[in-house]
Amino acid sequence: VLFELKLIFPYSICPGAVSKYFIEWNQKWRDKNDHPFMFAWSKNDIEEMKLPQDWIKGVFEISVEDPLGTLMLVWIVGDAARAADDLKEEQVKIDLGNLMRLFIDPQVPDPDHLYRHCWTKDEFALGAYSAPSLKCTKETFKVTGTPLPNDANPRLMFAGEATHPNFWSFMHGARESGIREAQRLLDLINKK
């Protein structure tokens, strides 16, 4: 049964790409930096998105990282994240300024600073990210982390953020699942 579930459950996890950029201004442009900005585009806007020029349509949130200052975190998803990671830093700052002027306030200046690691270009991560789909059950991420053929006789083990039952899509979920599987291997070696 576990083998059959291993074949089915990955299809209930949505793989994708994500990039996170920090942006900062030298001067405050609003009284309080105390709430995030969420962006919603029409279905038509998304369907007609042309990359790389429309990459800002992949920004779904700009969250607050420093309530007393001017530092914010930009979340970019999907193919738009890959497109943004290919752009020069100055272009990204201009585009983010345009996005904020479009949705928030026509007086928002372009960010002065951009801090980023282009996760979709990182050879070890490739911007990988997982999220549950509507087909997920409470067992999905647990099953993806279960070894084959079974716990008692682990021959093939699985680690990574998509195998953590609680912290899927997070770096610490990937780390904890790696520790879990290393411990499983050590326990197996110590039994012999």
Sine and cosine of phi, psi and omega as CSV:
sin_phi,cos_phi,sin_psi,cos_psi,sin_omega,cos_omega
0.00,0.00,-0.66,0.75,-0.01,-1.00
-0.86,0.51,-0.67,0.74,-0.01,-1.00
-0.87,0.50,-0.69,0.72,0.02,-1.00
-0.90,0.44,-0.65,0.76,0.04,-1.00
-0.90,0.43,-0.60,0.80,0.02,-1.00
-0.88,0.47,-0.53,0.85,0.02,-1.00
-0.97,0.24,-0.54,0.84,-0.09,-1.00
-1.00,0.04,-0.72,0.69,-0.17,-0.99
-0.87,0.49,-0.60,0.80,0.03,-1.00
-0.85,0.53,-0.41,0.91,0.02,-1.00
-0.97,0.24,-0.15,0.99,0.05,-1.00
-0.99,-0.16,0.07,1.00,0.08,-1.00
-0.95,-0.32,0.75,-0.66,0.00,-1.00
-1.00,0.02,0.92,-0.38,0.09,-1.00
-0.99,0.14,0.40,-0.92,0.01,-1.00
-0.16,-0.99,-0.23,-0.97,0.01,-1.00
-0.77,-0.64,0.53,-0.85,0.05,-1.00
-0.59,-0.81,0.60,-0.80,0.16,-0.99
-0.78,-0.63,0.59,-0.81,0.02,-1.00
-0.81,-0.59,0.84,-0.55,0.00,-1.00
-0.88,-0.48,0.67,-0.75,0.16,-0.99
-1.00,-0.06,0.70,-0.71,0.09,-1.00
-0.82,-0.57,0.51,-0.86,-0.06,-1.00
-0.52,-0.86,0.54,-0.84,0.06,-1.00
-0.93,-0.37,0.53,-0.85,0.06,-1.00
-0.95,0.32,-0.51,0.86,-0.01,-1.00
-0.85,-0.53,0.56,-0.83,0.09,-1.00
-0.91,0.41,0.66,-0.75,0.04,-1.00
-0.89,-0.46,0.03,1.00,0.13,-0.99
-0.56,-0.83,0.38,-0.93,-0.09,-1.00
-0.88,0.48,-0.74,0.67,-0.02,-1.00
-0.78,-0.63,0.67,-0.75,0.06,-1.00
-0.98,-0.20,0.89,0.45,-0.22,-0.98
-0.88,-0.47,0.09,1.00,0.05,-1.00
-0.53,-0.85,0.50,-0.87,-0.01,-1.00
-0.98,0.18,0.24,-0.97,0.11,-0.99
-0.92,-0.39,0.79,-0.61,0.05,-1.00
-0.94,-0.34,0.65,-0.76,-0.07,-1.00
-0.90,-0.44,0.68,-0.73,0.03,-1.00
-0.75,-0.66,0.82,-0.57,0.04,-1.00
-0.96,-0.29,0.40,-0.92,0.05,-1.00
-0.95,0.32,0.35,-0.93,0.06,-1.00
-0.84,0.54,-0.65,0.76,0.01,-1.00
-0.89,0.46,-0.68,0.74,0.04,-1.00
-0.84,0.54,-0.70,0.72,-0.04,-1.00
-0.94,0.35,-0.69,0.73,-0.01,-1.00
-0.90,0.44,-0.51,0.86,-0.02,-1.00
-0.99,-0.10,0.14,0.99,-0.01,-1.00
-0.88,0.47,0.76,-0.64,0.05,-1.00
-0.90,-0.44,0.82,-0.57,-0.02,-1.00
-0.98,-0.20,0.59,-0.81,0.22,0.97
-1.00,-0.02,-0.21,0.98,-0.16,-0.99
-0.88,0.47,-0.46,0.89,-0.03,-1.00
-0.98,-0.19,0.38,0.93,-0.09,-1.00
-0.84,0.54,-0.47,0.88,-0.04,-1.00
-0.90,0.44,-0.27,0.96,0.07,-1.00
-0.95,0.33,-0.19,0.98,0.09,-1.00
-1.00,-0.03,-0.03,1.00,0.08,-1.00
-0.99,0.14,0.89,-0.46,0.01,-1.00
-0.97,-0.25,-0.28,0.96,0.01,-1.00
-0.38,-0.92,0.57,-0.82,0.24,-0.97
-0.85,-0.53,0.94,-0.35,-0.12,-0.99
-0.98,-0.21,0.36,-0.93,-0.03,-1.00
-0.99,0.15,0.78,-0.62,0.07,-1.00
-0.91,-0.41,-0.31,0.95,-0.06,-1.00
-0.60,-0.80,1.00,0.01,-0.08,-1.00
-0.85,0.53,-0.42,0.91,-0.03,-1.00
-0.99,-0.10,-0.14,0.99,-0.09,-1.00
-0.84,-0.55,-0.65,-0.76,-0.12,-0.99
-0.74,-0.67,0.31,0.95,-0.03,-1.00
-1.00,-0.04,0.75,-0.66,0.02,-1.00
-0.69,-0.72,0.35,-0.94,-0.01,-1.00
-0.91,-0.41,0.79,-0.61,-0.01,-1.00
-0.98,-0.21,0.80,-0.60,0.05,-1.00
-0.97,-0.24,0.84,-0.55,0.01,-1.00
-0.82,-0.57,0.72,-0.69,-0.08,-1.00
-0.81,-0.58,0.33,-0.94,0.11,-0.99
0.93,0.37,-0.47,-0.88,-0.01,-1.00
-0.88,0.47,-0.43,0.90,0.04,-1.00
-0.90,0.43,-0.58,0.82,0.05,-1.00
-0.90,0.44,-0.68,0.73,0.03,-1.00
-0.89,0.46,-0.66,0.75,0.00,-1.00
-0.91,0.41,-0.70,0.72,-0.01,-1.00
-0.90,0.44,-0.61,0.79,0.00,-1.00
-0.91,0.42,-0.32,0.95,0.05,-1.00
-1.00,0.06,-0.24,0.97,-0.09,-1.00
-0.99,0.11,0.43,-0.90,0.10,-1.00
-0.94,0.35,0.48,-0.88,-0.06,-1.00
-0.86,0.51,-0.66,0.75,-0.01,-1.00
-0.88,0.48,-0.64,0.77,0.01,-1.00
-0.91,0.42,-0.65,0.76,0.02,-1.00
-0.88,0.48,-0.71,0.71,0.01,-1.00
-0.89,0.46,-0.67,0.74,0.03,-1.00
-0.89,0.47,-0.73,0.68,-0.02,-1.00
-0.90,0.44,-0.65,0.76,0.03,-1.00
-0.92,0.39,-0.61,0.79,0.10,-0.99
-0.87,0.50,-0.69,0.73,0.03,-1.00
-0.89,0.46,-0.66,0.75,0.03,-1.00
-0.87,0.50,-0.73,0.68,-0.03,-1.00
-0.93,0.36,-0.57,0.82,0.06,-1.00
-0.93,0.36,-0.55,0.83,0.01,-1.00
-0.93,0.37,-0.69,0.72,-0.12,-0.99
-0.98,-0.17,-0.47,0.88,-0.22,-0.98
-0.94,-0.34,-0.86,0.51,-0.10,-0.99
-0.33,-0.94,0.81,-0.59,-0.03,-1.00
-0.90,0.44,-0.16,0.99,-0.01,-1.00
-0.99,-0.15,0.00,1.00,-0.03,-1.00
-0.91,0.41,0.81,-0.58,0.05,-1.00
-0.98,0.20,0.31,-0.95,0.13,-0.99
-0.87,0.48,0.55,-0.84,0.08,-1.00
-0.87,0.50,0.56,-0.83,0.05,-1.00
-0.99,0.14,-0.47,0.88,-0.08,-1.00
-0.72,-0.70,0.57,-0.82,0.09,-1.00
-0.76,-0.65,0.81,-0.59,0.05,-1.00
-0.86,-0.50,0.85,-0.52,-0.05,-1.00
-0.47,-0.88,0.43,-0.90,0.24,-0.97
-0.86,-0.51,0.84,-0.54,-0.08,-1.00
-0.98,0.20,1.00,0.06,-0.10,-1.00
-0.86,0.51,-0.55,0.84,-0.03,-1.00
-0.95,0.31,-0.23,0.97,0.04,-1.00
-0.98,-0.20,-0.15,0.99,-0.02,-1.00
-0.95,0.31,0.85,-0.52,-0.10,-1.00
-0.89,0.45,-0.36,0.93,-0.02,-1.00
-1.00,-0.08,-0.31,0.95,-0.03,-1.00
-0.90,-0.43,-0.65,0.76,-0.07,-1.00
0.81,0.59,0.47,0.89,0.04,-1.00
0.94,0.33,0.25,0.97,-0.10,-1.00
-0.86,0.50,0.60,-0.80,-0.08,-1.00
-0.34,-0.94,0.64,-0.77,0.06,-1.00
-0.80,-0.60,0.44,-0.90,0.03,-1.00
-0.52,-0.86,0.48,-0.88,0.01,-1.00
-0.95,0.31,0.57,-0.82,0.12,-0.99
-0.99,-0.16,-0.02,-1.00,0.04,-1.00
-0.93,0.37,-0.24,0.97,0.01,-1.00
-1.00,0.06,-0.14,0.99,-0.02,-1.00
-0.92,0.40,0.51,-0.86,0.18,-0.98
-0.88,-0.48,0.08,-1.00,0.02,-1.00
-0.92,0.38,-0.22,0.97,-0.01,-1.00
-1.00,-0.08,-0.22,0.98,-0.15,-0.99
-0.80,0.60,-0.83,0.56,-0.09,-1.00
-0.95,0.32,-0.46,0.89,0.08,-1.00
-0.92,0.40,-0.71,0.70,-0.02,-1.00
-0.91,0.41,-0.61,0.79,0.00,-1.00
-0.90,0.45,-0.39,0.92,0.01,-1.00
-0.99,-0.11,0.02,1.00,-0.01,-1.00
-0.99,0.11,0.73,-0.68,-0.03,-1.00
-0.95,0.31,0.32,-0.95,0.08,-1.00
-0.93,-0.36,0.59,-0.81,0.05,1.00
-0.98,0.21,-0.36,0.93,0.03,-1.00
-0.23,-0.97,0.07,-1.00,-0.01,-1.00
-0.89,0.46,-0.59,0.81,-0.05,-1.00
-0.96,0.29,-0.43,0.90,-0.05,-1.00
-0.71,-0.70,0.92,0.40,-0.07,-1.00
-0.95,0.30,0.91,-0.42,0.04,-1.00
-0.95,-0.31,-0.49,0.87,0.02,-1.00
-0.74,-0.67,0.89,-0.46,-0.07,-1.00
-0.93,-0.38,0.44,-0.90,-0.09,-1.00
-0.80,-0.59,0.75,-0.66,0.07,-1.00
-0.70,-0.71,0.25,-0.97,-0.02,-1.00
0.78,-0.63,0.33,-0.95,-0.09,-1.00
-0.86,0.52,-0.48,0.88,-0.02,-1.00
-0.98,0.21,0.01,1.00,0.03,-1.00
-0.93,-0.37,0.06,1.00,-0.02,-1.00
-1.00,-0.03,0.79,-0.61,-0.08,-1.00
-0.93,0.38,-0.37,0.93,-0.03,-1.00
-0.89,-0.45,-0.56,0.83,-0.13,-0.99
-0.91,-0.42,0.66,0.75,0.11,-0.99
-0.89,0.46,0.54,-0.84,0.01,-1.00
0.97,0.24,0.08,1.00,0.01,-1.00
-0.88,-0.47,0.55,-0.83,0.02,-1.00
-0.86,0.52,-0.65,0.76,-0.01,-1.00
-0.93,0.35,-0.40,0.92,0.13,-0.99
-0.92,0.39,-0.65,0.76,0.06,-1.00
-0.89,0.45,-0.70,0.71,-0.01,-1.00
-0.89,0.46,-0.76,0.65,-0.02,-1.00
-0.89,0.46,-0.59,0.81,0.02,-1.00
-0.94,0.35,-0.56,0.83,0.08,-1.00
-0.91,0.42,-0.67,0.74,0.06,-1.00
-0.90,0.43,-0.66,0.75,0.03,-1.00
-0.84,0.55,-0.74,0.68,-0.05,-1.00
-0.96,0.29,-0.55,0.83,0.08,-1.00
-0.90,0.44,-0.66,0.75,0.04,-1.00
-0.91,0.41,-0.63,0.78,0.04,-1.00
-0.87,0.49,-0.67,0.74,0.02,-1.00
-0.92,0.40,-0.69,0.72,0.04,-1.00
-0.88,0.48,-0.68,0.73,0.03,-1.00
-0.88,0.47,-0.64,0.77,0.02,-1.00
-0.91,0.42,-0.69,0.72,0.02,-1.00
-0.90,0.43,-0.66,0.75,-0.03,-1.00
-0.94,0.34,-0.37,0.93,0.05,-1.00
-0.94,0.35,-0.48,0.88,-0.11,-0.99
-0.98,0.20,0.00,0.00,0.00,0.00
